[in-house]
Amino acid sequence: MYGNEGVRRDEVSNLPRRWCREEISRGNRTGVYYIAPTGVRVRNRNELGKVLAEHYDLTASDHFSEKIHSSIQ
C-alpha cells in the first residue's frame, strides 16, 4: 500500500505487546496510526480506546491498565 519511503514504524511500550505506532509522511503532513497485532489499523485515540476495550479490561486498577489509560488520554 505504501512504499518504505516516509514510513516509520516503532513498537509502543505503553500499549500491549506487539502494538506498533506508524508514521507516514505525505509532503509536509504526517499521518499517525496504531497497528494492532492482528493488523487492524487505528487512526485516532477514540478508535484506539474502542479497540483496546474490546480485547482488554481497562477498568482493572493495575499498572498495565494505567499505562493504557495514560496513552489514550
Beta strands, then each sheet from edge to edge (+ up, - down):
strand 1: 7-11
strand 2: 20-26
strand 3: 29-35
strand 4: 41-42
sheet 1: 1+ 2- 3+ 4-
end
